[in-house]
């Protein structure tokens, strides 16, 4: 049984980026903690909507088998105005308590500024010091952010790890239903149809029915 930590910028990123993989971890009996750094609502809505996003996150957690959900409370789409050290300290405290062996977070070249801040904070908090618990760090892609970033100015997402989620695709869809208000109509990149299409394409890249793709940030083989 492994301890798994997912560090997501906003509620729904965890499902979009690695929902099927989370469900696989849960089925294997792994302990999963998910922390959301930003509230996902203050850039456009109010306090009631923040609470609504938290309820949605807990709904998705139940659907996927996430054991603990945490909310750091940083303002949505304003994490570039927060000192990186402040974000790192939040992540470090969680790591010290949870002691994760596997960490999932955002790709560092996403268009969304909060995604990039999450990536930087995780890499800093997970720096490879003696005694640190992490054996693997993986970066996921988020539709409508990862592929929208211009590869000429930000690093492109180039997956090096694929997780077969064919048996968990319906479970990922059920978790996304918790965020129905955040989903868009086809052909938007964050539509139900596009999310499934991406899983099918990532699966076809490696010869399986459906997959989620990751970049390996660090992986220690004992």
Protein Blocks (a to p, Z undefined) as FASTA:
>chain_A
ZZdddddfbghjlmmmmmmmmmmmmmnopacddddfbgolmmmmcfklmmmmmmmmmmmm
mmnopabdcdehpaehilmmpcfklmmmmmmmmmmmnopabdcdddfkbfblklmmmmmm
mmmmmpccehiabfbdcddddehklmmpcfklbccdddfbdcdfklmmmmmmmmmmmmmm
mpccdfbfkbfklmmmmmmmmmmmnopabdcddddfbdcdZZ
